[in-house]
Structure formats: C-alpha cells, structure tokens
C-alpha cells in the first residue's frame, strides 16, 4: 500500500496575523468562473455586459449574509450563548440553501427593477449556479467538513479515489463518506444536462427549473448520509428544503408548460 498522506492544511497561506484559507480561495474561484461562464451567455443572449455585474454586486454579499443567517438560525442555541461568534463567518458555518434563497430573491427584485424577464436570466445563469456549487464543495473538502458517516478505508479505495482524497476523509482517526464529492459529481452531471438543454432550446424557465429539480433530488439523498445536518427536532432541514424545491420545481414546470401560450423558447429574444 502507498504511504499514508497527512491531511491537507486548510490554511493556504498567512499574511501577518491574517490566515487565508483554501475554503475562501475555492469559493472565490467558483464565483469568478461562474461569472465568466454566465457573462458569455448573457452577451450571447443580447444583454449588455454590465447587467450581470450589477446583479452580482447585490447578489453575492446578500447571498453570503443569507447563508450565514440561515445557518445561525438553525444553530441558535449555540450562537445565543456565543453571540460574538455570529459574525465570525471565517470560522465556518454557512448554508447553501440560505445562499440560494438570497440569490433568487435578489434576482427577482433586480429583474423587476430593470424590466427584465427573471426566467430569461434564471435560465442563462442556472449553469453558472451549479458550476459554483461543483467547485464550492471542494472548499468543504479542504475544511474536512460536509462529510458522511464512518466507513472502512477499503470502501474509499474501492471507489478508486486517490490517497490524498482518502486521507482528507480521515477525521479524528475515522474514515468518512466523501459526501462533498458525491454532491459535486451529481452537480457535474446536472451541468451537462443543463448545457444539453440549451442546445435543445426548451421553453423559457425550464433550464432553471431543471436545475432546481436536479439539485434538490440529489441533495435530498446526499443529506441523509451527512453527520453535520442542521436539524428541526429530528428532521434534517436541508432535506425539507430540498423536498419543497423538488415539488415546487415540478409543479411550476408543468404549470408553465400548460399555461404559457404561445410558448417562449430559451433562445427567443
């Protein structure tokens, strides 16, 4: 067997008293890559270059704030006892569902204010959203978080994972399901589906709704394996939100397919 590697240091480098963590670097890279992918398609679909920039100026900070609020809300007993840590986002503790809710609400308001179709923008940016999630989950990997229950090392080896990844799943002497990887791969498949849908030119709104349905379905099952879920009683909050997203996505997709006449396609101006 190859020699066992040490876990990866979550701190990339330090600048004096400031520690720059891999998590933040990876999240920033995800946002930047998602921006360039989205910007290219926005221009292709007839939007001015500044539209996406203007949207992100609002959406990114609001999403981060909402992600933190969401997490703190469901961990309130701890933060009520440690209120000074509520703003210490650099210690971890943000939730993707909170970020998505913040982004969606911001996009709806922004579209209304600019007189732009929300569904048109949502379809264009759905692949960018899932790209950000694909990349962002590797920030969880660097932090050794968002993992699942205990497994044997042989289980991870049978998945043909490299040693550096296997050892990063060794937390306190126990190996764990790499649920961050399961979700990242699921989203990668989803990205391929969304890009294919672009070529097919579906009815407006259906690329975005497919994203909601696909992500929600996968997250529901991955969440069952995780050991760090936010809970309401014995219920996993992410599963509840995923189930709601899945059902609403299907209902809205069917409703729009039956009632939007004449249909507007993705590539229509």
C-alpha positions, 0 to 999 in steps of 0.5 A: 500500500502507498504511504499514508498522506497527512491531511491537507492544511486548510490554511493556504497561506498567512499574511501577518496575523491574517490566515487565508484559507483554501475554503475562501480561495475555492469559493472565490474561484467558483464565483469568478468562473461562474461569472465568466461562464454566465457573462458569455451567455448573457452577451450571447443572449443580447444583454449588455455586459454590465447587467450581470455585474450589477446583479452580482454586486447585490447578489453575492454579499446578500447571498453570503449574509443569507447563508450565514443567517440561515445557518445561525438560525438553525444553530441558535442555541449555540450562537445565543450563548456565543453571540460574538461568534455570529459574525465570525463567518471565517470560522465556518458555518454557512448554508447553501440553501440560505445562499440560494434563497438570497440569490433568487430573491435578489434576482427577482427584485433586480429583474423587476427593477430593470424590466427584465424577464427573471426566467430569461436570466434564471435560465442563462445563469442556472449553469453558472449556479451549479458550476459554483456549487461543483467547485464550492464543495471542494472548499468543504473538502479542504475544511474536512467538513460536509462529510458522511458517516464512518466507513472502512478505508477499503470502501474509499479505495474501492471507489478508486479515489486517490490517497490524498482524497482518502486521507482528507476523509480521515477525521479524528482517526475515522474514515468518512463518506466523501459526501462533498464529492458525491454532491459535486459529481451529481452537480457535474452531471446536472451541468451537462444536462443543463448545457444539453438543454440549451442546445435543445432550446426548451421553453423559457424557465425550464433550464432553471427549473431543471436545475432546481429539480436536479439539485434538490433530488440529489441533495435530498439523498446526499443529506441523509448520509451527512453527520453535520445536518442542521436539524428541526427536532429530528428532521434534517432541514436541508432535506425539507428544503430540498423536498419543497424545491423538488415539488415546487420545481415540478409543479411550476414546470408543468404549470408553465408548460400548460399555461404559457401560450404561445410558448417562449423558447430559451433562445427567443429574444 
